[in-house]
Amino acid sequence: MRVNWLGRCLAVLLLPLLAACSTRGIPAPSGTGEQAAARELLQRSAEAHGLNAWRGVNDISLSYTGEWAGLASRVQPVLVDAGYRQSTEERLLLGTTPLIAQHHEGPRGSKQVVRTPQTVRVHYDGLPDTQAERLAAAALVADGYRLFLTAPFHFLNGNLHLETGPDEMVDERLCATIIAVRRPGHGFSDEDRYQLFIDRTDYRLRRLRFSMEGLDSTRGAIAEVDFLEHREIAGVVWPVRFFERLRKPIPGLAVHSWWLTGLDVNRGLQAGEIEGPRFSGKAAPPAQGLVSP
């Protein structure tokens, strides 16, 4: 029998921490609909991140690399897929028919993921893979990394619910929070809940907390990503350094630290250049390196 996330946590003798997890999630929304104060705060944050310039972005090419925490790789080997996901070239088409493609490289070889709103395709070393858990994990990862890159723009539309939450400190900075519910969520999830932590001084997004309902083995888990550094590129203020940890079921467990090594926009990418088992045409060159501030 496949051991799920909670079973793995018990296996590493962390039951006392699990007992405290109920206080470490995302506040339950008070109702449905959209709260005016939450919409105003979200709009202000989007503007602080360069909303006007963002509206002119049609495609994004980026690259990143990072380090996986050892325990995270052991408790979620399919999701982490550390043998293939060490460095990544990613291409995004925005607009009414969004498309995400990721080319991962690692010590075991290459992995290509193509994600549309309804489907996901995965190739390992050029060969298609149709194993259901791997497809669900790939969809969760692709949607999640778009979310991390493009929030708070991502939340400007499509929310089932939006309300303000309690203020919290993030790295000694006071942050207002917004609780959002989206249906569908990210990956193959029917619904996910999110908490955005917005700096009360400069209105940048400092942290995103989220449920992970799109994969059987992560159902009930809560994770969060901190945005540790931002850089203005093409008029948009992008996060460029990230750190992910768990909130539930293992509070504070480090998961992944990663950083952008390249980002450029509006190459004029076409779907056919990124939706195959490898990048071609304008999508093929690596993302341009980031310029030091």
Secondary structure, DSSP 4 states (H G I P E B T S, - for coil): ----HHHHHHHTT-HHHHHTGGGSS-PPPSSSEE-HHHHHHHHHHHHHTTHHHHTT--EEEEEEEEEE-HHHHHH-HHHH-TTT-SEEEEEEE-SSS-EEEEEEEETTEEEEEEE-SS-EEEEETTEEE--HHHHHHHHHHHHHHHHHHHTTGGGGS-EEEEEEEEEEEETTEEEEEEEEEESS-STT-S-EEEEEEEETTT--EEEEEEE-TTSGGGTT-EEEEEEEEEEEETTEEEEEEEEEEEEESSTT-EEEEEEEEEEEE-----HHHHSSSS--GGGSSPPPBPPP-
